[in-house]
């Protein structure tokens, strides 16, 4: 569970309960960041940076071993600020279900969609599958059960945010001719896309936005109607079974061909100044927060997200 951070540093949130900092300047450096108090080792759990501007990371689930061990329902918020200093850890309400090999995807609102996984880690097996996804609310810091999966999503499965603010849940298995290979996927549509009566919510539309922005610069965008919030979410690049960004979910044991990794998931909420339906936002000044790459830009009106515009942050 590795996260790029300010001052050319990297924060290790897990999977060991002992957290660490690594500096990349010169010949490199290391400093302890404390323990995830109240948690054990969290092999093949999930860590999601849901608010990069505030250094907020949600760590959930996992197990004391890579396989053949019970998963946990544990949930903690880690807050990082000054590099190479102790992180702050807060225990929050547990998940409803223990999970290992699950997927966790941050949404434009900062909520996190958790799906799949097992209650006892067995690679290439669907035993103990958790078909009931959960949604974590960053305000209440609690989990709510949402619409169930039809297919188990365990070892080698993926979760990926799409530009229409839905989530792709797919795959699993990849063990040759075994019965747990799942060559299919499902699309989850979060409740923010619907009105209370079940009809589709009206989305705001981003009418203009730059295709490229710079660290420490400004971003100006226009919408078709007033909006209340903006966020950038780095495009996922899911491969194998870790979800980092979600940064690293599993540390590999002896099998380097196991698991999926998404080293690119990261949400950056933006404060905007409005002039009618034109919005100007100042971007983070450190490339350890606004790391180079491609992002979705979402505008939200009362929690309903627009379709994303694609923006890139070049390497300085």
C-alpha positions in Angstrom: 0.0 0.0 0.0 2.3 2.7 -1.3 1.3 6.4 -1.9 3.3 9.1 -3.5 3.4 12.2 -1.3 4.8 15.7 -0.8 8.5 16.4 -0.9 9.4 13.5 -3.2 8.4 11.0 -0.5 6.4 7.7 -0.5 4.1 6.6 2.3 3.7 2.9 3.0 0.3 2.4 4.7 0.6 -1.5 4.8 0.0 -4.3 4.4 2.1 -4.7 7.6 0.6 -2.9 10.6 3.9 -1.0 10.8 3.8 2.0 8.5 6.8 3.7 6.9 8.1 6.6 5.0 10.7 6.5 2.1 12.5 9.5 0.7 13.6 9.5 -2.9 16.1 12.4 -2.9 19.8 11.6 -3.0 20.6 8.1 -1.9 17.1 7.7 -0.3 16.0 7.7 3.3 13.6 5.9 5.6 11.6 6.7 8.7 9.0 4.9 10.7 5.4 6.3 10.6 3.9 4.4 13.5 1.5 1.4 13.6 -2.1 1.1 12.4 -3.4 1.0 15.9 -6.1 -1.5 16.4 -5.3 -3.4 13.2 -3.0 -6.4 12.4 -1.2 -7.1 9.1 -3.7 -6.6 6.2 -2.4 -8.8 3.4 -4.6 -8.4 0.3 -6.7 -5.7 1.9 -7.5 -2.4 0.3 -6.1 1.1 0.8 -7.7 4.1 -1.0 -6.6 7.7 -1.0 -10.0 9.3 -1.1 -8.9 12.9 -0.4 -5.3 13.6 -1.5 -5.4 17.2 -0.6 -6.1 16.3 3.1 -3.9 13.2 3.0 -6.8 10.9 3.8 -6.5 7.1 3.2 -9.1 4.4 4.0 -7.6 1.0 4.8 -10.0 -2.0 5.0 -10.0 -5.7 5.3 -7.2 -8.1 4.5 -5.8 -11.0 6.5 -2.7 -11.8 8.6 -1.6 -14.1 5.8 -1.7 -14.0 2.0 -4.0 -17.0 1.9 -5.5 -19.7 4.2 -6.5 -17.2 6.9 -9.6 -15.5 8.0 -10.3 -12.0 6.6 -11.2 -9.1 8.8 -13.8 -6.4 8.8 -11.4 -3.8 10.1 -11.5 -0.2 8.8 -9.2 2.7 9.6 -8.6 6.2 8.3 -4.9 7.2 8.0 -4.1 10.9 7.8 -0.7 12.0 6.5 0.7 15.5 6.4 4.4 16.3 7.1 6.6 13.8 5.3 8.7 11.5 7.5 6.5 12.1 10.6 4.1 9.9 12.4 0.8 9.3 10.6 -2.5 9.6 12.5 -4.7 6.5 12.6 -8.4 6.5 13.5 -10.5 3.3 13.9 -13.9 3.7 12.3 -17.0 1.5 12.0 -16.2 -2.0 10.6 -17.4 -3.3 7.3 -20.5 -5.6 7.4 -18.5 -8.5 5.9 -14.9 -9.7 6.2 -13.0 -9.4 2.9 -9.7 -10.5 1.3 -9.1 -10.2 -2.4 -11.8 -7.5 -2.6 -11.9 -4.3 -4.8 -12.4 -0.8 -3.5 -13.1 2.1 -5.9 -13.3 5.8 -4.9 -16.2 7.7 -6.5 -16.3 11.4 -7.5 -18.1 12.2 -4.2 -15.4 10.6 -2.1 -17.5 7.6 -1.2 -15.8 4.2 -1.7 -17.5 1.2 -3.4 -16.3 -2.1 -1.9 -17.1 -5.3 -3.8 -16.3 -8.9 -3.9 -13.7 -10.8 -1.9 -13.8 -13.8 0.4 -14.2 -14.3 4.1 -11.3 -16.8 4.0 -8.5 -16.3 1.5 -8.2 -19.2 -1.0 -6.8 -18.2 -4.4 -8.7 -19.6 -7.4 -11.7 -20.5 -5.3 -15.2 -19.0 -5.0 -15.7 -20.5 -1.5 -16.8 -17.9 1.0 -17.5 -15.3 -1.7 -19.0 -12.0 -0.5 -21.7 -11.1 -3.1 -22.9 -8.1 -1.0 -21.1 -4.9 -1.9 -20.8 -2.0 0.6 -20.5 1.7 0.2 -18.4 3.7 2.6 -19.4 7.3 3.4 -16.5 9.6 4.2 -18.8 12.0 6.2 -20.4 9.4 8.5 -17.5 7.0 8.1 -19.9 4.1 8.0 -20.7 1.3 5.5 -24.1 0.7 3.8 -25.0 -2.4 1.9 -25.9 -1.8 -1.8 -27.2 -3.9 -4.7 -25.7 -7.4 -4.7 -23.3 -8.9 -7.3 -24.5 -11.8 -9.5 -21.0 -13.3 -9.9 -18.2 -13.8 -7.4 -15.3 -11.3 -7.8 -12.3 -12.7 -5.9 -8.7 -13.4 -6.8 -7.6 -11.6 -10.0 -10.9 -9.6 -10.2 -11.0 -5.9 -10.8 -12.9 -2.8 -9.9 -12.6 0.3 -12.1 -14.3 3.7 -12.1 -15.7 4.6 -15.6 -16.0 8.1 -17.0 -19.8 8.1 -16.5 -19.2 7.7 -12.8 -20.3 4.0 -12.8 -18.0 1.2 -11.7 -16.9 -1.9 -13.7 -16.7 -5.0 -11.6 -15.2 -7.9 -13.6 -13.0 -10.9 -13.9 -11.6 -13.3 -11.3 -9.9 -16.6 -11.5 -7.4 -16.9 -14.4 -6.3 -20.3 -13.3 -6.3 -22.2 -16.6 -9.3 -24.5 -17.0 -10.6 -24.2 -13.5 -14.3 -23.5 -12.7 -13.7 -20.1 -11.1 -12.6 -18.3 -14.2 -15.1 -15.4 -14.8 -14.7 -13.9 -18.2 -17.5 -11.3 -17.6 -18.3 -8.1 -15.9 -21.0 -6.0 -14.3 -21.6 -2.3 -14.2 -22.7 -0.8 -10.9 -24.6 2.5 -11.1 -24.4 4.3 -7.7 -27.5 5.9 -6.2 -26.3 9.4 -7.0 -27.4 8.7 -10.6 -31.1 8.3 -9.6 -33.9 10.3 -8.1 -35.7 8.9 -5.0 -38.5 7.6 -7.3 -36.0 5.6 -9.3 -35.9 7.9 -12.4 -32.6 9.0 -13.7 -31.2 12.2 -12.1 -30.3 15.1 -14.3 -26.6 15.5 -14.6 -24.7 18.7 -14.9 -22.7 19.1 -18.1 -19.1 20.3 -18.2 -19.2 22.5 -21.4 -15.5 23.4 -21.4 -12.4 22.4 -19.6 -8.7 22.4 -20.5 -7.2 19.2 -21.7 -3.9 19.8 -19.9 -3.1 21.5 -16.5 0.0 22.1 -14.4 0.9 21.5 -10.8 0.3 24.7 -8.9 -1.7 26.2 -11.8 -5.3 27.0 -12.2 -8.1 25.2 -13.9 -11.1 27.1 -15.3 -14.2 25.2 -16.5 -17.7 26.1 -17.5 -20.9 24.1 -16.9 -24.5 24.3 -18.3 -25.9 24.9 -14.8 -24.7 25.8 -11.3 -22.7 23.0 -9.6 -21.7 22.6 -6.0 -18.5 20.5 -6.1 -15.5 19.5 -8.3 -13.1 16.6 -8.1 -10.3 15.1 -10.1 -9.8 11.3 -10.0 -6.7 9.8 -11.5 -7.5 7.2 -14.2 -7.2 3.6 -13.0 -4.8 1.2 -14.6 -5.8 -2.1 -13.1 -3.6 -5.1 -13.7 -3.3 -8.3 -11.6 -4.9 -8.0 -8.1 -3.6 -5.1 -5.9 -5.6 -1.8 -5.9 -3.1 0.9 -5.0 -3.6 4.5 -5.5 -6.0 2.5 -4.0 -2.1 2.2 -4.1 -0.9 -1.3 -3.2 -3.4 -3.8 -1.9 -1.4 -7.0 -1.5 2.3 -7.5 -1.0 3.2 -10.5 -3.2 4.3 -13.6 -1.4 6.0 -16.4 -3.3 3.7 -16.2 -6.4 4.5 -13.1 -8.5 1.6 -13.9 -10.9 -1.1 -13.3 -8.3 -3.4 -10.4 -7.8 -4.5 -7.2 -9.5 -3.0 -3.7 -8.9 -4.3 -0.3 -9.6 -1.5 2.1 -8.8 -3.3 5.1 -10.2 -6.5 5.6 -8.2 -6.5 8.9 -6.3 -9.1 11.5 -5.7 -8.3 15.3 -5.5 -11.3 17.5 -4.4 -11.0 21.0 -5.7 -12.2 24.3 -4.2 -13.8 26.5 -6.9 -14.6 30.2 -7.2 -17.7 30.8 -9.2 -18.5 33.5 -11.7 -21.9 32.5 -13.0 -21.3 29.0 -14.4 -17.6 29.5 -14.9 -15.5 28.0 -12.1 -11.8 28.7 -11.3 -9.9 26.2 -9.2 -6.3 26.4 -7.8 -4.5 23.1 -8.1 -2.2 21.5 -5.5 1.4 22.9 -5.6 3.2 19.6 -5.0 3.6 16.9 -7.6 3.4 14.3 -4.8 -0.2 15.3 -4.4 -1.2 16.1 -8.0 1.0 13.3 -9.5 1.6 13.3 -13.3 -0.8 11.4 -15.5 -4.4 11.4 -16.8 -7.4 12.3 -14.6 -11.2 12.4 -14.8 -12.6 15.9 -14.0 -16.1 15.7 -12.5 -18.5 18.5 -11.6 -21.3 17.7 -9.1 -24.6 19.3 -8.5 -26.1 18.2 -5.1 -24.0 15.1 -5.3 -25.0 14.2 -8.9 -21.8 13.9 -11.1 -21.4 15.0 -14.6 -19.8 12.8 -17.3 -16.1 13.2 -16.9 -13.8 15.4 -19.0 -10.2 14.0 -19.4 -7.3 16.2 -18.3 -3.6 15.5 -18.2 -0.9 16.6 -15.8 2.5 16.4 -17.6 5.8 15.6 -15.9 7.4 18.9 -14.9 
